[in-house]
Amino acid sequence: MIKVFFKDVTKSEALKEYAEKKINEFLQEIEGEDSEVKVVFRKERKVFVVEITIHMKKQIFRVEQSGDDLYVLMNKSIDVLLG
C-alpha cells in the first residue's frame, strides 16, 4: 500500500501517479511485496523535500532529499534506495 501526502505543496495527481510508479518499480526490483509506503512531498522555507518511508516485514527504508524539482527529487530518492 502506497500513501502519498502533500504538505504546503499543491496536490498534483500527476506527481502522485509518478511517485506510485517509481515506488512500485523499486518494490518489484527488491521483491518487496506486502510493504507499506509513505511518500511526503513538502516545502520547507523555499526548498522542496521528498520523504519516503518503506516498512517491510523485517526492514525499514527511509530517504529524504531536498531541492528545487519534486520529480528530480523522487528520482534521486529511488537512486539512494537502490544504493
Secondary structure by P-SEA (a helix, b strand, c coil): cbbbbbccccccaaaaaaaaaaaaaaaaaacccbbbbbbbbbbcccbbbbbbbbbcccbbbbbbbbcccaaaaaaaaaaaaac
